[in-house]
Amino acid sequence: MSEIKDNSLEFYGTIANMTNKSRKDGKITVLRIEVPSQDLRGRMEALADSVDDVVRIVVTPNQTELDTDGDGEENPDQTELDVD
C-alpha cells in the first residue's frame, strides 16, 4: 500500500503585481507574490522544487468587518452594504 505525503506549503504574502501576457498556447496572467523571507525559513528548498509545477493557490482578500451587534456605533472602516 502506498501513502501520499502532504507537501503543502502555506504562507501569507502580498500580490505585488499582476500582468496579462500572450503566448503561443494562449493568454496567461503572471502574478508576482512577495513573502517575507523569514516566513519561508526552512521551506525555501521545497518552494524552489515546485517551480514550473502546477500548484493550487487560494487567495483570501482582506475581510470586511460587519457591525451585527446593533449597538449604534458605526465602524468608520466598515464597508456599507445595501441589504433589502
N, C-alpha and C positions, 0 to 999 in steps of 0.2 A: 504494500500500500504506500502511495506517495502522499506527502504532505506539502502544501504550498506555504512558503514563508511570506509573511506580510512585510514588504519592503517599503511601506508608505513613509513619506516624509511630510510632516505638517509644520508649517511656519507661517508667520504673519509678514506681510510686505506691502509695498505700495506699487500700484500700476503707475509707472513713471511716464510711459509714452505708449501710444497705440498708432500704428501706421498700416495702411492698406497697400498691398503690393500685388502686381500681376506676375504670374509665372506661366510657363508653357502649359502646365496642367490646370490652370485656373487662378482665381484670385485667392489671396491669403491675407490674414491680419497678423501682424507681428506685435507682440506685447513685450515691453521691457519692464521687468519687475525688479524693484530694489528691495533688498532684505538686509538688515543689519548683520554683518559677518558673525558677530558673537552668537546670533540666533541659529547659525548653521554649524557652530563648532561641533566637531566630531561627525558631521554628516556631509562634509564637502565632497568626499570621495564618492559617496553614494549618489549625490546630486550630479556630479560630473559624469558618472556612469550612465545616467539617464538622458544625457544629451543625445538628441536625434531619436529618442524613443517616443512612442505615443504615450502621453500621460493624461490623467484626468485632473482638471483644475476646477475648483469650486470657488466662486467669488461671492463673498458676503459683504455687501456695501455697509456703510455706516447705518446704524439703526435710528429710527425716529422715535423719540420719547413721546408717549401718549399720556395725556392727563386723563386718567379714568376715575380718580377718586372724588372728583366734583367738589373740591374744597374752595373753588373760586379763584385760586391763584393760578395765573397762566405762566407757563414757562416761556420766556422770550425766544428761546431757540426751537420751540415746538413748531412743527410744520402744520399749517392749517389744512384740514381735510374736510371737504364738503360731504356731509353724510345726510341722506334723506331720512 
